[in-house]
Amino acid sequence: MHLLSVDQFGKDDLEEYCARANYHRQSRQDTSASGKILANLFYEPSTRTSSSFYSAMVRLGGHVIPINEVDYSSVAKGETLEDTIRTMACYADVIVLRHGEVGAAARAALVSQVPIINGGDGVGEHPTQALLDLYTIRQELGTTDGLHVVMMGDLLHGRTVKSLAKLLRLYDVRISWVSPDQLRIPEEFVRHGETETDDLFEVIMEADVVYVTRVQKERMITSYDAREQLTMNYSVTATHMAVAKPDMVLMHPLPRVGEIPTSLDSDPRAAYFRQMSYGLFMRMAVLAKVLGPKTWG
């Protein structure tokens, strides 16, 4: 079983993943992946995705081949993605792939003899991040229905908001979109009547969740000065938080580069580091699922 896109999930799948993540939160004795090997194959920089999958596999009793800098692998010699995948499939039982090209995980799945997990493909998708984000919302608020979720930041290049939005559409959720005009979410993600604005104050007072993303300068072709200005203009402030609901949940997939100041870290509504902890247990669930019945059961 490959995990390539959130389009693979229905509500029953999400319930199952969340239940399994809860199991891993409560149990420290699970060694169901004993004897299994994960290859972490990252063509782009990563801290959280790479480390959480590494930790998840070790906590399940398995082992990891970490390739976090492909410049020091045969890729630097011109090896194709397909040949790299075929090679790693000889050594590992599952591969987590992070790649800068949209559709790279699907390409890998076509030639792999072991499960491929999409760890992020360019501006495309990040399905396991969406799973852990959904799980975070449920843990923090106790439900996924009847919520108003605000997505803010670089919505054009942000794969996490696109994947999460697709999952939220399976529930009774209203989404508002906050970004500069240059970084608006593609039209296919917006439903009729939803708010699109460049001012967080327009929507934050009614928000149950504010999901913030950084401006992805590495994927932009505008000038350096323009990128810096976009970053400076899209941050959450203490003034925003003062008018937000007392139980609002502030989330960020991280890394942050100024969108949320460290002065807000002590606010109990700031859930982004709890989000990382939830992510570990969700990725344990993901690995257990793709490794098969003996691991998932």
N, C-alpha and C positions, 0 to 999 in steps of 0.2 A: 504493500500500500504506500503510495506517494502522497505527500501533503504539499500541494502546490498552490492552492488558491482557496480563499474563503468561499468561493462559489461551490465548493464541495460540501459545505455544511448546511444541514437543516436544523431546525430547533431541537429535534431529538438528539442530534449529534452534540450540540452545544450543551444540553443538559448533561449528557454523558461525560463530556470533557470536564465540566465544572464539578460534577460529582467525584470524578477521579482525582482532580486537583485537591478537593477537600480531603480525600482519603490520604493523599501524600502529605498534606499539612499536618494530619493527625498521627501519621505513622512514620517512625524513624527506622524501621527495621526491614524495609522493603529491599530485597536484593534480587528482584525478578529479572534484571538484565545481567546477572552474573555470567561471565564468559563471553559477553557481547562487546563489540567494539564500535565506537562512533568516530567517524572522520569529520572534523570541523574544517571545512574548506571555504576560506574567506578571501575573496578577491578584493574586497573593500574593507576599510577599517571598521572594527567593532569592539566594543567593550562588553556591553550587557548581553547581547544575543550570544556572542561566542562564549563568554564566561558562564552564563546561566545554563546553556546546553552542556558545557563541560561539567559543571557542578551537578546538574540533573543526572547525567549519565553515571558519574561516580557515586552519587547517592543511591542509584539503583543497582550498584554493585558492578557496573561495567567499566570499560576503559576507553580512553580517548586518544586519537591521533590528531594533534592540533596543527593546522596549517593556516596560520593567521597572517602570513605575509607571503603571497605567492611569488613576489619578485625573487625570492630565494628558492623557488621550486623550479621544476622543468617548464613552467609557464614562461619563465624568462628566456627560455631557449626556443620559444615559439610553439610549444605544445598546445593543441586545441583543447577546448573545454571537454569535448567528447572523449578524447583520449585520456585526459586527466581523470574523468569520471570512471571510465572503464578500468583504469589502473587502481583507483582508490576502492572500487567495488571488489577488487581481489583481496583487499586487506581488511575491509570493514563490513559491518552488518547493516549500517545505516549511515547516510551522508547528510550533513547540514550544509547547504550551499548559500553563500552570500555573493552576489554578483551585480555588477553595475548595469547589465543589459536586461531590459524587460524581456521576459520569456526565457531567460537562461535556465531556470529550474525546470521548465517544461522540456527544453532541449536535453538537459541532463537525464531526465526521466526516460526519454526515448531510448537511451543506450545503457542505462544502469540496471544491473542485476540485483541491486539492493534498494531499499526505499530511499527516496530523495525528500528532504524537508526543505522547503523554500525559506531561507533565512533572510529574505529581502532581495528583490531583483529590480535595481534601478529605481525609477519612479513608479513602478508597477504595484506590487503587493508585498505585504509582510504578514502572512496569515497567522503565525504563532504570536506575533505582537497583538494582533486583533483579538485572539483568544484570551490572552492574559489581560488585555484592557477590559474586555467584557466581564471577565471574572473579577477584576478589581471593582468595577461598578457594582456588581452584585454583592460583593463582600462589604463594600462601604455603605451601600444604600439598601441592601436587602431585596432588591428587585431590579428588573430590567424594563418593566412596563410603566407607562405613564410618565416618563421622564422627559425633560427638556435638556438636550445636550448641545453645548456650544463648542464648535471646532474653530480654533483660532491659530493664525500664523501662515506658514507657507503651505497653502492647501493645494497649490498646483503641482508641486514637486513631492509633497509628503505622502509616501506610500502608506504610512500608518493610519492616517485619517481616512484614506480611501477604503482600506480593508475593514476598519472598524465601522465605517458608515454602512457598508454592505451587511455586516452582522446585525447592526442596530435596526436595519429595515425589516428584519424578521420579527421585531417586537413593536409595541405601541410606543414609539419614540419620536419626538419632534426634534429636528436638528436645525440650529442656526449657524451661519457661516460668517466668520470675521476675518478679513484679510484685506490687504491693499488690492487695488484693481489688477495689478500686474500678477498677483499670485492667487487669483480666485480659483475655487474648485471647478473642475470641468463640469459643463452643464448637465451631463448625464447623471451626476450624483445628486442633483438638486430636485426636490419635489415642488410642485406648484404650491405657492403661498408661503414657502419657507423664506426666512429673512437672510439676506446677504447684505453685509454692511462692513464698513471699515472702522467702526467705533464700538468697542466692547461694551461701553456704557449703555448702548441701546438694548442689550440682551442679557446682561449679567444678572440683573435683579431677579429675573425669573428662572435662571439657570439652576439645574440640579447638578450638572457636571460641566466644568470648563476644561476642555482638552486642548492643551497648548503645544504647538510644535515650533521648532526653530526655523529660521530662514536658511534653506539649504544652498549656501553660496556656491558650493562645489558643483551644483547642477544648473547654475544660472549663467547667462551669457551677457548680462548687463554689466555696466562699469563697476569698479570697486566702490566708488563713492556711493553709487545707487544702492548697492548691496548693503553697505554699512548703514545708510539712512533707513532702509526697510527694517533692519534689525533693531535700530534704536526706537522706531516708532511702534513696535509691536511687542509690548511687554505688559505684564500684569502688575499693577501697583497696589499699594496699601489702600489707596482711595477706592480702587475697584473692589477690593475685598471688604471694605467697610459697608458697601451697599449690597453685597451678595448675601444669599441665604446663610443662616448660621450652620446649616448642615450641607452646604454645597461642597462638592468634591473637586479639588483642583488636581489635574493630572498632566503628565508630560512624559513622553517615551524616553527622554534624555538621549544625548547630552543637551544641556541647556547652554545658551550663549548670550544670556542677558534677558530672555523672555520672562523669567521669574527670578527676582532678586533673592539672594540668600536670606535677606531679612524676613521673608515670608515662610521660611522653612519651619519655624516654630508654630505656625498657625495650624491648629488641629485639622483644618480642611485641606492642608497640603498633603496629598496622598502619593506623590511621585516616588518616594523611596519605599513606601509600602507596596506600591505598584511593582517595584523590582522584586520584592519578596514573593508576592503573588505569582510573578512570572516564573520563578524557579519551580513552583509546584505545578503550574500549568505545563511547563516544558517537560517535567517528569511524566505528566499524563500523556503528552504528545509522543514522547519516546516509547512509552509503554504501548501505546496504541499502534504505532507503525511497526514495532518489533514483533507484533503478533499476539495470538490468543494466550500463549503461555506467560507472556509478560503483562498483558492487560487484565487477565482473569483474576 
